[in-house]
Every structure is written in structure tokens, then in C-alpha cells.
Amino acid sequence: MKRRSFLQYTSLAGGLALLPWQKELLSLVLPEAGTMRPLRNNVGLYTERGGTIGWLIADGALVVVDTQFQEQSQNFINKVRETNEGQFDLLINTHHHGDHTSGNIAYEGMVKMHLAHANSKANQMRVAQQRDSEEGQMYPGETYKDTWSKRVGSEVVTLRYFGPAHTDGDSIIHFENANVAHMGDLMFNRRFPYIDKSSGASIENWIKVLGDARKTFDKDTLFIFGHSGEGYDVTGTLDDLKAMQHFFKRLLKFTKKSIKKGLSQEQVLEGLEIIPGAPEWTGGGIERNISAAYQELGGE
């Protein structure tokens, strides 16, 4: 039963308080809102619906990376408030997509600084204008171009931009002392990625960006990913970044061969479930990946 339907049913469509048996049943049908998962040195992640939220929660330091949707952000804030009533020092968006920024508005008036790459803010504003959804937006108040770093409490938070990849405005956020890096949607762990060509995505440069990240971080770095496939985690290591590089190389190689053969996208997609040489990437979205690769390589 869907959440909304169940709530409507248990409230008897009259806004009445839930009876004890209804509350018990509700707890069985619906999971607790969101999961807080500590990682290292007061840094952790929150998962519920949308791109993974990263956090730093410590005395004198509150940092949030990405916001999912408004309901999920409020659920996260409620969990933070169980132990920490301080103002949020820093809110960061890894990029502009709605499952990472729609919850920004829940932080209105609660954040000292709201930060994203300059292209991310421009994309968020452009998309909101196109969709006539500006009323529900909260845009970053500060932007950067290449790198940005600041001490927050006892932690140092550093943002890096390596160029177009998933979009043209993806940031990697590094909690340096904890050595935890939030990759945003630069990492879809064993799940077909969304390649947003309408926002400047580049598969070829995405390969380079992942290579730059592998050179920047070390074997002890713990990575937080934006999304993961079924049976895979939203955290990982340098090996996972290397694996995704391999997936993109195989995607471009397979598409180049298909174009040389004169195959249309429709012909290529007939019965196609995996990219040859990269069988770990599965699930929905292979059509979008082939389409993006054809567009990038000049195929029809």
C-alpha cells in the first residue's frame, strides 16, 4: 500500500489521530524515515529518497551535502535536532538535479553559507525557469570555479571541480581529516548513470574526471556515491571509481563500433541489457546511456 493511501485510510479520511493499533500497523508497513549512518570522524551519510546526503555533525560544526527532497530534508533535520540545535554552518549542493537540491528550501533561514559550483547554480536557475518552479527553489548564495576550502570546527572541507562529466557543474566534497569524499552523481555504483547532455555532460571527460579523482585521493579515502545499483553500497573505494571509468570506456567503444557498422540506436538497443565488457552495470537506463553516447560521438 502506498504511504499516502495508507495514511488516508488509517486517519479514516477525517483527520483523526491514529489509534494505538493503527500506529503499530503503520510502523510495520512503513520504515522509519531515513537512515543515519556514521562513517568516520563525525562524518556520515543519510539515505532515504534521492541522491545520498552527506553530513558532518559535531560540536560547533554542522555541514550538509545535498538535500534530496523537501520531506526527506525535514526528516534529516529532525534527526539532527535530536542531538544538535546549532545553526548549519554550510550547505553544499554537488550539482543541480532535483533529487539533490529540491530539499534546499527546508533549510531556509537555517544556514550560514550555501555553496555550489557556479555552473550548478546556473543550471538550477535555468531548469527552474523552464519548469516554472522557481517558487520552491533555494539557490546557493555562494559559488566557486575550481577549488574552495574552509575549516569548519576541527574539520577542513574542500570542494574540487575537474570539468564536465555528469553535468558541467559537479563538485567533489572532501572532508579532509576524516578522508571522506562525497562524489555526488559522479558515481553511480554499478547502476546505469544519468548522463545529462542538456546540462553539458561529457562521457569522455567523465572518464578523465574519475581519473583526476583517483590521482587526488588515496587508498584510504572512503567515498560516498550519489546512487548505487541493487545489491551495491553507496560507499566505496578507488577501485569503484576505476570500475566506473572502465564502464564508460566500454560504452564509448561499443557505441563507436555500432556507429561504424551503420546501426541506429533502435537497432543497437534490440535485446541489449548490458554494455559488452561491463556486465556489472545493470538496471534501467541503458537506453539513455546509448542515446547520450550516440549524441556525443555524432551518430544518429
FENVENCOR-V95719 format. One record per pair of residues at least 12 apart in sequence whose C-alpha atoms are under 10 Angstrom apart, sorted by sequence separation. I is the first residue (numbers start at 1). J is the second residue. D is the distance in Angstrom with one decimal. If there is no record, write none. Layout:
i: (I:I)
j: (J:J)
d: (D:D)
This chain:
i: (10:34:35:36:43:44:53:54:64:92:125:147:148:159:160:161:171:172:223:224:273:274:9:10:34:35:42:43:44:52:53:54:64:91:124:125:146:147:148:158:159:160:170:171:172:222:223:224:255:273:33:34:42:43:51:52:53:124:125:145:146:147:158:159:160:170:171:172:222:223:254:272:273:275:7:10:33:34:39:41:42:43:51:52:53:124:125:144:145:146:147:158:159:170:171:221:222:223:225:272:275:10:32:33:38:39:40:41:42:50:51:52:91:124:144:145:146:157:158:159:170:221:222:225:31:36:37:38:39:41:42:50:51:121:122:144:145:146:157:158:220:221:223:269:36:37:38:46:49:50:51:62:121:122:145:156:157:158:166:167:219:220:223:269:7:36:38:42:43:45:46:49:50:53:88:91:120:121:156:157:166:167:218:219:268:6:42:43:44:45:46:48:49:53:87:90:91:96:120:121:155:156:157:165:166:186:217:218:219:255:43:46:47:48:88:89:90:91:92:93:94:95:96:121:122:155:156:157:165:166:186:217:254:266:269:46:49:50:62:87:88:89:90:91:92:93:94:95:102:118:121:155:156:159:253:254:265:268:269:3:6:48:49:53:57:61:62:87:88:89:90:91:92:93:94:95:96:97:101:116:117:120:152:154:155:156:157:158:159:186:187:214:215:251:252:253:254:6:48:49:59:60:62:63:64:67:86:87:88:89:90:91:92:93:95:96:114:115:116:118:119:120:145:147:149:151:157:186:214:251:253:266:47:48:55:58:59:61:62:63:64:65:66:67:68:86:87:88:89:90:91:92:95:96:114:115:116:117:118:119:146:147:148:149:151:213:214:250:251:265:266:3:46:57:58:60:61:62:63:64:65:66:67:88:94:95:96:97:98:114:115:116:117:118:119:145:147:149:250:251:265:2:3:46:48:57:59:60:61:62:63:64:65:66:67:93:96:97:113:114:115:116:117:118:144:149:166:167:183:211:214:248:250:251:1:2:48:58:60:61:62:63:64:65:66:73:93:95:96:113:114:115:116:117:118:166:167:168:210:213:214:247:249:250:265:1:47:57:60:61:62:63:64:65:66:68:69:70:73:74:77:95:96:98:108:112:113:114:115:116:117:166:167:168:213:247:249:265:46:66:68:69:72:73:74:77:96:97:98:105:106:108:117:165:166:167:168:169:183:211:247:248:264:57:66:67:68:69:70:71:72:73:74:75:96:105:106:107:117:165:166:167:168:169:170:210:211:246:247:56:66:67:68:69:70:71:73:74:104:105:106:116:165:167:168:169:181:209:210:246:247:56:66:67:68:69:70:73:74:103:104:105:115:166:167:168:210:247:56:66:67:68:69:70:72:73:102:103:104:105:165:166:167:168:193:207:210:211:244:247:255:265:55:65:66:67:68:69:70:71:102:103:104:164:165:166:167:189:192:193:207:210:243:251:255:259:264:265:55:65:66:67:68:69:70:101:102:104:164:165:166:167:181:187:189:191:192:193:209:244:254:255:258:263:264:55:66:67:69:70:101:102:163:164:165:166:180:187:188:189:190:191:192:207:208:243:244:252:255:256:262:263:33:34:54:66:67:101:163:164:165:168:179:187:188:189:190:191:206:207:243:251:252:255:256:259:262:33:34:53:67:98:101:163:164:165:166:167:170:179:184:185:186:187:188:189:190:191:206:207:251:254:255:259:260:35:36:53:67:164:165:166:180:181:182:183:184:185:186:187:188:189:190:207:252:253:259:34:35:53:164:165:172:176:179:180:181:182:183:184:185:186:187:188:189:190:191:204:207:248:252:255:256:258:259:33:34:117:163:164:165:178:179:180:181:182:183:184:185:189:190:203:206:207:251:252:255:256:32:33:36:51:96:116:117:162:163:165:166:174:178:179:180:181:182:183:184:185:189:190:206:256:35:36:96:115:117:123:162:164:165:178:179:180:181:182:183:188:189:204:252:255:34:119:123:163:164:165:176:188:189:203:204:248:252:33:51:93:123:162:163:175:188:189:203:50:51:52:53:64:93:120:122:162:174:175:187:189:50:51:52:63:92:119:120:121:161:162:174:187:203:204:50:51:62:65:91:119:120:162:174:187:203:49:50:51:63:64:65:66:91:92:118:119:120:162:173:174:190:49:50:63:65:92:117:118:119:120:162:172:173:189:193:229:50:117:118:161:172:183:188:189:192:229:230:50:116:117:160:182:187:188:190:191:228:229:230:116:117:181:187:189:190:229:116:180:181:186:189:192:193:229:160:181:188:187:190:183:186:187:90:90:89:89:94:70:90:92:94:97:95:96:95:96:127:95:96:126:95:96:94:95:123:124:93:94:95:123:93:94:95:122:123:93:94:92:93:94:120:93:119:92:119:192:192:100:100:203:94:97:190:192:193:63:94:95:190:191:192:193:203:204:61:62:94:95:190:191:192:195:202:203:61:62:93:94:95:189:190:191:192:193:194:201:202:60:61:94:189:190:191:192:193:194:196:204:60:61:188:190:191:192:193:195:196:203:204:58:59:60:61:63:191:192:194:195:197:198:202:203:58:59:191:192:193:194:195:197:201:56:57:58:192:193:195:196:197:56:58:192:195:194:195:197:56:97:197:56:97:96:65:43:41:42:41:66:65:66:54:56:65:55:56:54:100:54:55:99:54:53:54:52:54:52:53:43:52:94:51:52:41:43:44:51:40:43:41:42:43:44:40:41:43:45:40:41:39:40:41:40:39:66:54:53:54:52:53:54:52:53:51:52:51:52:50:51:52:50:51:45:47:44:45:47:40:52:39:51:52:39:47:45:45:39)
j: (22:46:47:48:55:56:65:66:76:104:137:159:160:171:172:173:183:184:235:236:285:286:22:23:47:48:55:56:57:65:66:67:77:104:137:138:159:160:161:171:172:173:183:184:185:235:236:237:268:286:47:48:56:57:65:66:67:138:139:159:160:161:172:173:174:184:185:186:236:237:268:286:287:289:22:25:48:49:54:56:57:58:66:67:68:139:140:159:160:161:162:173:174:185:186:236:237:238:240:287:290:26:48:49:54:55:56:57:58:66:67:68:107:140:160:161:162:173:174:175:186:237:238:241:48:53:54:55:56:58:59:67:68:138:139:161:162:163:174:175:237:238:240:286:54:55:56:64:67:68:69:80:139:140:163:174:175:176:184:185:237:238:241:287:26:55:57:61:62:64:65:68:69:72:107:110:139:140:175:176:185:186:237:238:287:26:62:63:64:65:66:68:69:73:107:110:111:116:140:141:175:176:177:185:186:206:237:238:239:275:64:67:68:69:109:110:111:112:113:114:115:116:117:142:143:176:177:178:186:187:207:238:275:287:290:68:71:72:84:109:110:111:112:113:114:115:116:117:124:140:143:177:178:181:275:276:287:290:291:26:29:71:72:76:80:84:85:110:111:112:113:114:115:116:117:118:119:120:124:139:140:143:175:177:178:179:180:181:182:209:210:237:238:274:275:276:277:30:72:73:83:84:86:87:88:91:110:111:112:113:114:115:116:117:119:120:138:139:140:142:143:144:169:171:173:175:181:210:238:275:277:290:72:73:80:83:84:86:87:88:89:90:91:92:93:111:112:113:114:115:116:117:120:121:139:140:141:142:143:144:171:172:173:174:176:238:239:275:276:290:291:29:72:83:84:86:87:88:89:90:91:92:93:114:120:121:122:123:124:140:141:142:143:144:145:171:173:175:276:277:291:29:30:73:75:84:86:87:88:89:90:91:92:93:94:120:123:124:140:141:142:143:144:145:171:176:193:194:210:238:241:275:277:278:29:30:76:86:88:89:90:91:92:93:94:101:121:123:124:141:142:143:144:145:146:194:195:196:238:241:242:275:277:278:293:30:76:86:89:90:91:92:93:94:95:97:98:99:102:103:106:124:125:127:137:141:142:143:144:145:146:195:196:197:242:276:278:294:76:96:98:99:102:103:104:107:126:127:128:135:136:138:147:195:196:197:198:199:213:241:277:278:294:88:97:98:99:100:101:102:103:104:105:106:127:136:137:138:148:196:197:198:199:200:201:241:242:277:278:88:98:99:100:101:102:103:105:106:136:137:138:148:197:199:200:201:213:241:242:278:279:89:99:100:101:102:103:106:107:136:137:138:148:199:200:201:243:280:90:100:101:102:103:104:106:107:136:137:138:139:199:200:201:202:227:241:244:245:278:281:289:299:90:100:101:102:103:104:105:106:137:138:139:199:200:201:202:224:227:228:242:245:278:286:290:294:299:300:91:101:102:103:104:105:106:137:138:140:200:201:202:203:217:223:225:227:228:229:245:280:290:291:294:299:300:92:103:104:106:107:138:139:200:201:202:203:217:224:225:226:227:228:229:244:245:280:281:289:292:293:299:300:71:72:92:104:105:139:201:202:203:206:217:225:226:227:228:229:244:245:281:289:290:293:294:297:300:72:73:92:106:137:140:202:203:204:205:206:209:218:223:224:225:226:227:228:229:230:245:246:290:293:294:298:299:75:76:93:107:204:205:206:220:221:222:223:224:225:226:227:228:229:230:247:292:293:299:75:76:94:205:206:213:217:220:221:222:223:224:225:226:227:228:229:230:231:232:245:248:289:293:296:297:299:300:75:76:159:205:206:207:220:221:222:223:224:225:226:227:231:232:245:248:249:293:294:297:298:75:76:79:94:139:159:160:205:206:208:209:217:221:222:223:224:225:226:227:228:232:233:249:299:79:80:140:159:161:167:206:208:209:222:223:224:225:226:227:232:233:248:296:299:79:164:168:208:209:210:221:233:234:248:249:293:297:79:97:139:169:208:209:221:234:235:249:97:98:99:100:111:140:167:169:209:221:222:234:236:98:99:100:111:140:167:168:169:209:210:222:235:251:252:99:100:111:114:140:168:169:211:223:236:252:99:100:101:113:114:115:116:141:142:168:169:170:212:223:224:240:100:101:114:116:143:168:169:170:171:213:223:224:240:244:280:102:169:170:213:224:235:240:241:244:281:282:103:169:170:213:235:240:241:243:244:281:282:283:170:171:235:241:243:244:283:171:235:236:241:244:247:248:284:216:237:244:244:247:241:244:245:150:152:152:153:159:136:157:159:161:167:166:167:167:168:199:168:169:199:169:170:169:170:198:199:169:170:171:199:170:171:172:199:200:171:172:171:172:173:199:173:199:173:200:274:275:184:185:289:182:185:278:280:281:152:183:184:279:280:281:282:292:293:151:152:184:185:280:281:282:285:292:293:152:153:184:185:186:280:281:282:283:284:285:292:293:152:153:186:281:282:283:284:285:286:288:296:153:154:281:283:284:285:286:288:289:296:297:152:153:154:155:157:285:286:288:289:291:292:296:297:153:154:286:287:288:289:290:292:296:152:153:154:288:289:291:292:293:153:155:289:292:292:293:295:155:196:296:157:199:199:173:155:154:155:155:182:182:184:173:175:184:175:178:180:226:181:182:226:182:182:183:182:184:183:184:175:184:226:184:185:175:177:178:185:175:178:177:178:179:180:177:178:180:182:178:179:178:179:180:180:180:226:224:224:225:224:225:226:225:226:225:226:226:227:226:227:228:227:228:224:226:224:225:227:222:234:222:234:235:224:234:234:235:235)
d: (6.3:6.7:5.4:9.4:5.6:6.5:5.5:6.9:9.9:9.4:8.5:5.5:6.8:6.2:5.3:9.3:7.2:6.9:5.3:6.7:9.6:7.4:9.8:8.7:5.6:6.7:8.1:4.4:8.2:8.4:5.2:8.9:9.9:8.4:8.6:9.5:8.1:4.6:9.2:9.7:5.6:6.7:8.4:7.3:9.5:6.9:5.2:8.9:8.6:7.1:9.2:4.5:5.6:6.6:9.9:7.2:6.1:9.4:7.5:9.7:6.0:6.4:8.2:4.6:8.2:7.5:9.2:8.3:6.1:5.9:9.7:8.1:9.3:9.6:9.6:9.3:7.0:8.1:9.9:8.4:5.6:8.5:7.3:8.2:7.1:7.4:10.0:8.7:8.5:5.2:9.1:5.8:6.3:7.7:8.5:8.7:5.8:7.9:9.9:8.9:9.2:8.4:9.5:9.7:9.8:9.7:9.5:9.2:6.0:9.5:7.8:7.4:8.5:9.3:9.1:7.1:7.4:6.9:5.1:9.1:7.2:6.7:8.3:9.9:9.9:9.5:9.5:8.9:9.9:8.8:9.5:8.4:5.7:10.0:9.2:8.9:9.8:8.8:5.7:6.6:7.9:7.6:9.1:8.3:9.6:9.6:9.3:9.9:9.8:4.9:9.2:9.2:6.5:9.8:9.8:8.1:4.9:7.2:9.4:9.0:7.1:8.7:9.1:6.9:8.3:9.4:9.6:9.5:9.9:9.3:9.8:6.5:7.1:9.9:8.5:9.7:9.6:6.4:5.9:6.3:6.6:8.8:9.0:6.4:9.5:8.1:9.8:9.1:9.9:9.0:10.0:8.2:7.5:9.0:9.9:9.7:6.7:8.6:9.0:8.9:6.7:5.5:8.7:9.3:5.9:7.8:9.8:7.5:8.8:9.4:9.8:9.7:9.0:9.6:9.6:8.7:6.3:8.1:8.4:8.0:9.0:7.0:9.3:9.0:10.0:6.9:6.6:9.9:7.1:8.9:9.9:8.1:7.3:9.1:7.9:9.8:9.4:8.6:8.6:9.2:6.1:5.9:6.1:6.3:5.8:6.5:6.5:7.4:10.0:9.1:7.5:5.9:8.9:9.4:9.7:7.1:8.5:8.4:9.7:9.2:8.8:10.0:6.8:9.0:7.8:9.6:9.7:5.8:4.7:5.0:4.9:4.6:4.8:5.2:7.8:9.7:8.7:8.7:8.4:9.0:8.9:8.6:9.8:8.3:7.7:9.8:9.9:9.3:9.6:8.5:8.7:9.5:9.5:9.6:9.7:9.4:9.0:9.4:6.7:9.8:9.9:9.3:7.4:9.6:7.7:8.7:9.0:6.2:6.3:6.2:5.8:6.2:5.8:8.1:8.4:5.1:9.3:8.8:6.1:8.3:8.6:9.9:9.1:9.1:9.5:9.8:9.6:7.7:6.2:6.2:9.9:9.7:8.9:9.4:9.8:9.6:7.9:8.1:7.2:6.1:8.6:8.4:7.4:8.7:10.0:9.9:7.2:8.1:8.6:7.4:8.7:9.2:5.1:6.7:8.0:5.2:8.4:8.4:4.9:9.0:9.2:9.6:9.5:9.2:9.7:8.6:8.9:6.9:8.0:7.1:9.5:8.6:9.6:9.2:8.1:7.4:8.6:4.9:5.8:6.4:6.0:6.0:7.6:9.6:7.8:7.9:8.5:8.5:8.4:4.9:6.3:6.8:5.1:5.7:8.3:9.8:10.0:9.9:6.9:8.8:6.8:9.4:7.3:9.8:9.1:7.9:8.5:9.0:7.5:5.3:4.8:4.9:4.7:4.8:9.8:8.0:6.2:7.2:8.1:5.4:4.9:5.1:5.1:6.1:9.8:9.9:8.2:9.3:9.7:9.8:7.2:9.4:6.3:8.3:8.1:9.2:9.0:9.7:9.4:6.4:6.8:5.9:6.2:5.9:6.4:9.7:8.9:8.5:4.9:6.9:6.0:5.5:6.8:6.0:9.5:7.0:7.3:8.9:9.4:8.2:7.8:7.8:9.5:6.7:9.9:9.5:9.1:9.8:8.6:8.7:8.7:7.9:8.6:7.0:8.3:9.3:7.4:9.6:8.8:7.9:8.5:8.3:8.7:9.5:10.0:9.7:7.1:8.4:7.8:9.1:8.2:5.3:5.7:9.1:9.9:9.2:9.3:7.5:7.4:9.4:7.2:6.0:9.5:5.3:9.9:8.5:9.9:8.9:9.6:9.8:9.9:7.4:9.2:7.9:6.0:7.2:9.6:8.3:9.2:8.0:7.8:8.8:9.1:9.4:9.9:9.0:4.6:7.2:8.7:9.3:7.1:7.6:9.6:9.9:8.8:6.8:9.9:8.6:9.5:8.6:8.2:8.2:6.2:8.3:9.7:6.2:7.6:8.6:5.4:9.9:9.9:7.5:4.5:6.9:5.9:7.2:8.8:6.2:9.0:6.1:8.8:9.8:9.3:5.2:4.8:8.9:9.7:9.9:7.4:7.4:8.7:9.9:8.5:5.2:6.0:4.6:3.8:6.3:8.4:9.2:7.1:5.1:9.7:8.4:5.2:5.7:9.9:8.7:9.6:5.0:5.4:6.0:4.0:7.0:9.2:8.1:7.7:8.6:5.6:8.6:9.6:8.0:4.2:8.0:8.7:9.5:8.1:7.6:9.0:7.6:9.9:8.5:9.9:8.7:6.2:6.7:5.3:7.7:6.7:8.1:6.9:8.5:7.7:9.1:7.7:5.0:7.4:9.9:9.8:9.4:9.1:6.5:8.7:9.9:7.1:7.8:8.0:7.2:9.4:9.7:9.1:4.6:8.1:9.0:5.7:8.2:8.1:8.8:6.4:4.9:6.9:9.8:8.5:9.2:6.9:7.6:9.1:9.9:9.1:9.8:9.2:9.4:9.2:9.1:6.4:9.9:8.0:5.8:8.7:9.1:8.1:10.0:9.8:5.6:4.9:7.7:9.5:8.4:6.5:8.3:8.9:5.7:8.1:8.1:8.2:9.2:8.9:9.7:9.9:8.6:8.9:8.7:9.7:7.5:9.4:7.9:9.0:8.6:9.4:5.8:6.2:10.0:8.5:5.2:6.3:6.3:6.1:4.4:9.6:5.2:9.8:7.9:8.8:6.5:8.1:8.5:9.1:7.8:9.7:10.0:8.6:9.7:9.7:9.0:8.6:7.9:9.3:9.2:9.9:8.8:9.6:9.8:7.5:6.0:4.9:4.3:5.1:7.9:7.9:8.2:7.6:9.4:6.6:8.7:9.1:9.8:8.3:9.6:9.1:9.2:5.8:6.8:8.9:6.9:8.6:6.8:7.4:6.7:7.3:6.9:5.3:6.0:8.1:9.2:9.9:9.7:6.0:7.1:8.7:9.9:6.3:4.1:8.5:9.9:7.3:5.7:6.3:5.8:5.9:5.6:4.6:9.3:8.1:7.4:9.3:9.1:8.9:9.6:6.6:9.5:6.3:9.9:7.2:9.1:8.1:6.4:7.2:8.7:7.3:6.7:7.9:9.9:5.2:4.8:4.8:4.6:5.4:4.4:6.8:9.9:7.0:9.6:8.1:7.4:7.3:8.6:8.0:9.5:9.8:8.3:8.1:9.8:9.4:8.8:8.9:9.0:8.1:8.6:9.8:9.2:8.4:6.5:5.7:6.1:6.3:6.6:8.0:9.9:6.8:9.2:10.0:8.5:9.4:9.3:10.0:9.6:7.6:9.0:9.0:9.5:6.9:8.7:8.6:7.3:8.8:7.9:9.8:9.9:7.2:7.8:9.1:8.7:9.0:9.8:8.8:8.8:7.9:8.9:9.2:10.0:6.9:6.7:8.0:9.4:8.1:9.3:9.1:9.5:8.0:8.4:6.8:9.8:8.3:8.4:8.6:9.9:9.1:9.0:8.0:9.7:7.9:8.2:8.9:5.6:9.3:10.0:8.9:8.4:8.5:5.6:7.9:9.2:8.0:8.8:7.4:8.2:8.7:8.8:9.8:9.7:9.0:8.0:4.7:5.4:9.3:10.0:8.4:6.4:4.6:9.8:9.1:9.8:7.9:7.8:6.6:9.2:9.7:9.6:9.6:9.9:9.9:9.7:9.6:4.7:7.0:7.2:9.8:10.0:8.7:9.8:9.6:10.0:9.9:9.9:9.2:7.0:8.3:8.7:8.2:9.9:9.5:7.1:9.6:9.2:9.6:5.7:9.8:9.9:9.9:9.7:9.5:8.5:9.9:7.8:8.8:10.0:8.3:7.1:9.3:9.0:8.5:9.4:8.6:9.5:9.9:7.4:8.2:8.6:6.5:9.6:7.2:8.8:7.7:7.3:7.4:9.7:10.0:9.1:7.5:9.3:9.8:9.8:9.9:9.9:7.8:7.4:9.0:9.8:9.4:9.8:9.9:8.4:7.5:9.4:9.1:9.4:9.6:9.3:9.9:9.3:9.0:8.7:7.6:10.0:9.4:8.7:7.8:9.8:5.9:8.4:7.9:5.1:9.6:9.8:10.0:5.6:6.7:6.9:8.8:4.9:9.6:9.9:9.6:7.9:6.8:9.2:9.8:7.6:9.1:9.4:9.0:8.4:9.6:9.4:9.8:8.5:9.2:9.5:8.2:9.4:9.4:9.5:9.0:8.1:7.6:7.4:9.0:8.0:5.8:9.9:8.2:9.4:9.5:8.0:5.5:8.0:5.7:5.0:6.2:9.8:8.8:7.3:5.8:8.6:8.6:7.8:9.7:9.3:4.5:5.6:6.7:9.4:7.4:8.9:9.0:7.9:5.0:9.2:8.1:6.8:6.4:6.8:7.2:9.4:9.3:8.6:5.7:7.9:9.1:8.9:8.1:5.5:8.5:7.5:9.7:7.7:9.8:9.7:7.6:8.7:8.2:9.0:8.4:6.2:7.2:6.7:9.8:10.0:7.4:9.8:7.8:9.2:9.4:9.4:8.6:7.2:9.9:6.7:9.3:9.3:9.9:8.8:8.7:7.2:9.4:8.0:9.6:9.8:9.5:7.2:6.5:9.1:8.9:8.4:8.6:9.6:8.5:9.7:9.9:9.5:8.0:9.5:9.8:9.3:8.7:9.7:7.8:8.2:9.3:8.4:8.7:9.6:9.8:9.6:8.8:9.2:9.6:9.8:6.9:8.8:9.9:8.9:9.3:9.7:8.8:7.8:7.5:9.2:7.3:9.1:9.3:9.8:9.9:7.6:9.7:7.0:7.7:8.0:9.4:8.6:9.2:5.3:7.6:9.4:5.6:8.9:8.7:8.1:9.3:7.5:8.2:9.4:7.5:8.8:9.5:7.7:9.4:9.6:6.8:8.1:8.3:5.1:4.9:6.7:8.3:6.1:9.6:8.1:9.6:7.7:9.9:8.9:9.9:9.9:8.9:7.5:8.5:9.7:9.8:9.8:9.0:9.1:9.2:9.6)
